[in-house]
Amino acid sequence: MENPSPAAALGRALWALLLATLGAAGLPRGGESVCSARAPAKYSITFTGKWSQTAFPKQYPMFRPPAQWSSLLGAAHSSDYSMWRKNQYVSNGLRDFAERGEAWALMKEIEAAGEALQSVHAVFSAPAVPSGTGQTSTELEVQRRHSLVSFVVRIVPSPDWFVGVDSLDLCDGDRWREQAALDLYPYDAGTDSGFTFSSPNFATIPQDTVTEITSSSPSHPANSFYYPRLKALPPIARVTLVRLRQSPRAFVPSAPVLPSRDNEIIDSASVPETPLDCEVSLWSSWGLCGGPCGRLGAKSRTRYVRVQPANNGSPCPELEEEAECVPDNCV
């Protein structure tokens, strides 16, 4: 039997590599479960803002602009695409969206991923919410190879803060989940170094990764989400996805079912009241010591309120203090 030529052997190797690549392209990464649901599924997605002055009293934006949410932008995709991920760097498109609410570059990135890797099935969006509390909704479709859902919503105003979901899987083995609900918390995109909602644009150089903003991180009193008395921030938003049943006439929501799953959280009955302690400035320098000669005089210093207390937070201390002294220039 003749040995194959080097060219033929190389061709067979390349063909085997191509088959292996094509076979792996349709499988999830990292040993993730394979969705075997047959027909595509359609969902309604509802975003609910919970950014109220009661829950987040510190530096709550009232004017120019008031607290609000950008439009929602998301995609149904496979596991070989990622819109954003905690502890990883954001793309240029997501940076533009998180900092300025500009969605064009991010949409082009999503479309490019869909064309090159066929990892994105559909892009969906929902209108902006013009206040900190309110709702917006839209519909989306998922397939068994594109069963993951990701989206982002920008916090307005903010340096580069957003909320969102990274790769929520709506498939459970061979069936689609009836409903999923998630509480959302703020994230820092890592591209702007501002501490407050109204901070001027100050680029982070070098760029940082996506980090979750908590009640104690960043650990700086100027941080708009800094509430050291809290163990955790209350949810600033919530998203609910409900599967829609297809009838001959139209899609209608199925009966809500909330089985116990890791990423399904029962909504609280009342809005939390976050206590905000009074914050005062440092003392000013002591004033001149005044008084008659031969007697003790008095001097004073002052400080001012930087943050008024709210929701039964610690009250403000005295803003003026006096002390005895010996007059320097007595009369």
C-alpha positions in Angstrom: 0.0 0.0 0.0 1.3 3.4 -1.0 2.0 6.0 1.6 0.0 9.3 1.0 1.9 12.2 -0.4 2.8 15.1 2.0 0.2 17.3 0.2 -2.5 14.7 0.6 -1.7 14.3 4.3 -1.8 18.0 4.8 -5.2 18.2 3.0 -6.7 15.5 5.2 -5.4 17.3 8.3 -6.9 20.6 7.3 -10.2 18.9 6.4 -10.3 17.2 9.8 -9.5 20.6 11.5 -12.3 22.3 9.6 -14.9 19.6 10.5 -13.8 19.9 14.2 -14.2 23.7 14.1 -17.6 23.5 12.5 -18.8 20.9 14.9 -17.6 22.9 17.9 -19.2 26.2 16.6 -22.7 25.1 17.5 -21.8 23.9 21.1 -21.8 26.0 24.2 -18.5 26.9 25.8 -17.2 25.8 29.1 -19.4 22.7 29.5 -22.6 24.6 29.5 -25.9 22.7 29.1 -27.2 22.3 25.6 -30.7 23.6 24.8 -32.8 21.0 23.1 -36.1 22.9 22.9 -37.5 22.6 19.5 -39.5 25.6 18.4 -38.4 29.2 19.0 -40.0 31.0 21.9 -41.2 34.6 22.2 -41.0 36.6 25.4 -42.1 40.0 26.7 -39.4 41.8 28.6 -40.4 44.5 31.1 -37.8 46.9 32.7 -38.9 48.6 35.9 -36.9 51.5 37.3 -36.8 51.6 41.1 -34.4 54.6 41.4 -36.4 56.7 43.8 -35.3 59.5 46.2 -36.6 57.4 49.1 -34.4 54.4 48.2 -31.4 56.5 47.0 -31.6 59.9 48.7 -27.9 60.9 48.4 -27.3 63.4 45.6 -30.6 62.3 44.0 -30.7 64.1 40.6 -33.7 66.5 40.5 -32.8 68.8 37.7 -30.7 69.2 34.5 -31.3 66.3 33.9 -33.5 64.6 36.5 -33.0 60.9 37.3 -34.0 58.8 34.3 -33.1 55.7 32.2 -31.9 55.4 28.7 -33.4 53.2 26.1 -32.9 49.5 26.6 -30.6 47.7 24.0 -30.2 43.9 24.0 -29.6 40.8 22.0 -30.6 37.1 21.9 -27.4 35.2 21.3 -25.3 32.1 21.8 -22.6 31.5 24.3 -19.8 32.6 21.9 -21.0 36.2 22.1 -20.8 38.6 25.1 -22.2 42.1 25.2 -20.6 42.8 28.5 -19.2 40.9 31.4 -18.2 41.7 35.0 -14.5 42.0 35.5 -13.9 42.3 31.8 -13.2 45.4 29.6 -16.2 46.9 27.7 -16.0 47.4 23.9 -15.8 50.8 22.3 -19.5 50.6 21.5 -20.6 49.8 25.0 -18.3 52.6 26.3 -20.1 55.1 24.0 -23.5 53.8 25.3 -22.5 53.9 29.0 -21.0 57.3 28.8 -23.3 59.2 26.4 -26.2 56.9 25.6 -25.1 56.6 21.9 -26.2 53.2 20.6 -25.0 53.3 17.0 -21.5 51.8 17.6 -22.8 49.1 19.9 -25.5 48.0 17.4 -22.8 47.8 14.7 -20.7 45.6 17.0 -23.7 43.3 17.7 -24.5 43.1 14.0 -20.9 42.3 13.1 -20.8 39.5 15.7 -24.0 38.1 14.1 -22.5 38.1 10.6 -19.1 36.8 11.5 -19.9 34.2 14.2 -23.6 33.8 13.6 -23.8 34.1 17.4 -26.6 36.7 17.5 -30.1 35.8 16.5 -31.9 39.1 17.1 -31.4 42.6 18.5 -34.2 44.2 20.6 -34.8 47.6 22.2 -37.3 49.4 24.4 -38.0 53.1 24.8 -36.3 55.2 27.5 -37.9 55.9 30.9 -38.1 59.6 31.6 -37.9 59.3 35.4 -36.1 57.2 37.9 -39.2 55.1 38.5 -41.3 53.7 35.6 -41.5 50.9 33.1 -40.7 50.2 29.5 -41.2 46.9 27.6 -40.7 45.1 24.3 -40.7 41.6 22.8 -37.9 39.3 21.8 -37.5 35.8 20.2 -35.0 33.1 21.2 -33.9 29.9 19.5 -32.3 26.8 21.0 -28.9 27.8 19.7 -29.5 31.5 20.7 -31.2 31.0 24.1 -29.2 33.6 26.0 -30.4 37.2 26.6 -28.2 40.2 27.4 -29.1 43.9 27.6 -27.9 47.2 29.0 -29.7 50.4 30.2 -27.7 53.5 31.0 -28.2 55.4 34.3 -28.9 59.0 33.5 -27.2 61.2 34.6 -24.0 59.3 35.5 -20.3 59.1 34.4 -20.5 55.6 32.8 -22.9 53.7 35.0 -25.4 51.2 33.8 -27.6 48.2 34.7 -28.1 45.1 32.7 -28.1 41.3 32.3 -25.3 39.2 31.0 -26.2 35.9 29.3 -29.4 35.0 31.0 -30.4 31.5 29.7 -34.1 31.2 29.0 -33.8 27.5 28.1 -34.1 24.7 30.7 -33.0 21.5 29.0 -35.7 20.6 26.5 -38.2 23.4 27.4 -38.4 27.1 27.6 -38.8 28.8 31.0 -42.2 30.4 31.6 -40.9 33.4 33.5 -37.7 34.9 34.9 -37.2 37.9 37.1 -34.0 39.6 38.3 -33.3 42.5 40.6 -30.7 44.8 39.0 -27.8 46.8 40.6 -25.5 49.5 39.2 -22.3 48.8 37.4 -19.3 51.0 36.5 -18.2 50.5 32.9 -14.6 51.4 33.9 -14.1 54.1 31.3 -14.9 57.3 33.3 -13.5 58.1 36.8 -16.4 60.3 38.1 -17.7 59.7 41.6 -21.1 61.5 41.4 -24.1 61.5 39.1 -23.2 64.9 37.7 -19.4 64.4 37.5 -17.7 66.0 34.5 -16.2 63.7 31.9 -12.8 62.4 33.2 -11.5 59.4 31.3 -10.1 56.5 33.2 -6.6 55.9 31.9 -5.8 53.1 31.6 -9.3 51.7 31.1 -10.6 49.6 33.9 -12.9 46.5 33.9 -16.6 46.4 34.6 -17.2 46.5 38.4 -20.3 46.4 40.5 -21.1 49.5 42.5 -22.0 48.7 46.1 -22.9 50.6 49.3 -19.2 50.6 50.2 -17.3 50.5 46.9 -15.9 52.8 45.6 -15.1 53.6 49.2 -15.2 57.4 49.0 -17.7 59.7 50.7 -18.2 61.6 47.4 -19.6 58.5 45.7 -23.3 58.9 45.0 -24.0 55.3 46.0 -21.9 55.4 49.2 -24.1 54.3 52.1 -21.7 52.8 54.7 -24.6 52.0 57.1 -26.1 49.5 54.5 -24.8 46.0 54.0 -26.1 46.1 50.4 -27.8 48.6 48.1 -31.5 48.1 47.4 -32.2 47.1 43.8 -32.2 50.1 41.5 -34.2 48.3 38.8 -35.9 45.0 38.0 -36.4 43.1 34.8 -39.1 40.5 34.2 -39.4 38.2 31.1 -42.6 36.3 30.5 -43.0 33.7 27.8 -45.7 34.4 25.2 -48.0 31.7 24.0 -48.7 31.7 20.2 -52.3 31.5 19.3 -53.7 31.6 15.7 -54.5 35.3 16.2 -51.7 36.7 18.4 -49.2 36.0 21.1 -50.7 36.1 24.6 -48.8 35.9 27.9 -48.8 32.5 29.6 -49.9 32.2 33.2 -47.0 33.5 35.4 -45.1 30.7 37.1 -42.3 31.4 39.5 -40.5 28.2 40.5 -37.5 28.4 42.8 -34.5 29.2 40.7 -31.2 30.9 41.4 -31.9 34.0 39.2 -35.6 34.5 40.1 -36.2 36.8 43.0 -39.6 37.6 44.6 -40.2 41.3 44.5 -40.4 43.1 47.9 -43.8 44.5 48.9 -42.6 48.0 49.9 -40.0 50.5 48.7 -37.0 50.6 51.1 -36.2 53.8 53.0 -32.5 54.2 52.9 -31.2 56.3 55.9 -29.0 59.2 54.8 -26.8 60.6 57.6 -25.9 64.3 57.8 -22.5 65.2 56.4 -20.7 68.4 57.4 -17.6 70.1 56.2 -14.4 70.4 58.2 -14.1 73.2 60.8 -12.9 76.5 59.5 -9.9 78.2 61.1 -10.4 79.9 64.5 -11.4 83.5 64.3 -9.7 86.3 66.1 -9.8 86.3 69.8 -11.9 89.3 71.0 -12.4 90.7 74.5 -11.3 93.4 77.0 -7.8 93.6 78.3 -7.1 91.6 81.4 -9.9 89.1 80.9 -10.4 86.0 78.9 -11.9 86.5 75.5 -13.7 84.2 73.0 -13.0 82.9 69.5 -15.2 80.9 67.2 -15.1 78.6 64.2 -17.8 77.3 61.9 -18.6 74.5 59.5 -21.5 73.9 57.1 -23.9 71.2 56.1 -22.7 69.3 53.0 -25.5 66.7 52.9 -28.9 67.1 54.7 -30.1 64.0 56.6 -33.0 62.0 55.2 -35.1 58.9 56.1 -34.2 59.0 59.9 -30.5 59.4 59.2 -28.2 60.8 61.8 -29.0 64.5 62.5 -26.5 67.3 61.9 -24.1 68.3 64.8 -23.5 71.8 65.9 -22.3 74.1 63.2 -20.6 76.7 65.4 -18.1 76.3 68.3 -16.6 78.8 70.7 -13.6 78.6 72.9 -12.0 80.8 75.5 -8.8 82.6 74.6 -6.4 85.4 75.6 -7.0 88.5 73.5 -4.1 89.5 71.3 -5.3 93.0 70.6 -7.4 94.0 73.6 -9.1 97.4 74.2 
